Amino acid sequence: MFRKIGEERAFDGILKQIIDNIQTGKLKAGDALPAERTMAETMGVSRAAVREVLRALELLGILKAVPGGGNYITEDLDTWLIGPLSILFQLNNGYVRQNQQLRAALERENAILAAKKCTPLDAAELWMIIARLDAAEDEKMRGELDKELHQKIAKIADNPMIYSVLAAADKLTESIISGIRDYIMHKNQSAAVVDEQHHRLVEAIINGDVEAAERCMSEHMVTVEKFMSEMLREEE
C-alpha cells in the first residue's frame, strides 16, 4: 500500500500516498491505517512526519483518530469537505447575501439532478417528509423537516461535492441568522406559500420534470431570501 518516498518533501509524499490509496479504493471509508511506526518505516520517513500528515488529515475530516486505537478513514467521505468549507466561508466574512446566492445556485442544480435520478423509493420518502411537514405545528420541528427535505433532495441528486458545499453554506447561514428555518416555517399565511412551493417542487422531481423542478426551486429560493432579509431587518 505504501512505498519509499523519493526526492519529494516528506509531508507531500506521505500525503500523496494516502490520498492515492483512498482514490484507488485501497483505503475505504472506515478502514484503519497502518500504525505510525509501520508507515514511517515503509516510506523511509520519521514518525513525526507521518504524525504531522495524519493530524492535518484529521483536521480536514478525512481521518478519525481513536485514542489508543489508531487512525481510520472517516465513515462518510462524502461530507468531509463540510468542516473546511465552513471555516473558509467564515474567514470570507460570511456575507449573508453572497452565501444565499451560492446556496440558491446549488439548490437549483440539486433539483435538476434529483428530477433525473428520483426512484420510486425516493419518491415515497419525499412524500413522507411532506406529509410530516403538513402535520407538524411546532416551528422547530417544521424547521428540522424543511432541512430534512432539502437534504433528501441533495442525496437523490447524488453529487457529493455539491452536497458538501451546500451543507457548509447552510451551516454558515444558520450561524449568522440563528433559527432562520424555524422563522420561515412558522405556521402563518407566509408559511402556506412555502408549503405550497415544497409540494410543487417534490411533484416536479418525482415526475422527472427537470424544467419544473428548476423553476420551483428558483421560486423557493427567492422566497427564502425574502424571509432572510425580513428577519435581518427585525434583528437590527
Number of C-alpha atoms within 10 A of each C-alpha: 11 16 14 14 17 10 7 9 10 18 17 12 19 25 16 12 16 18 14 15 14 17 11 9 10 11 18 17 16 15 15 17 16 14 13 18 14 14 21 21 14 14 18 14 18 14 15 13 16 22 16 14 18 24 16 13 20 18 14 16 19 23 24 20 16 9 7 6 9 13 21 21 21 21 15 12 17 17 18 21 19 22 17 15 20 21 13 13 17 14 9 9 8 18 13 18 13 11 17 21 15 15 21 21 15 18 25 20 20 27 31 24 23 28 27 18 16 19 15 10 8 18 16 12 14 23 16 13 16 20 12 13 21 14 10 15 13 13 17 16 16 23 21 14 21 22 13 15 21 16 17 17 24 24 18 22 22 16 15 16 14 19 23 22 22 26 21 23 26 18 16 22 22 12 13 14 15 12 15 18 23 18 18 22 25 18 16 9 8 13 14 14 14 19 18 11 18 20 17 16 25 23 19 23 29 23 15 20 17 19 13 19 28 23 17 22 25 18 16 22 21 14 16 18 16 12 17 21 13 11 17 13 9 8 8 5
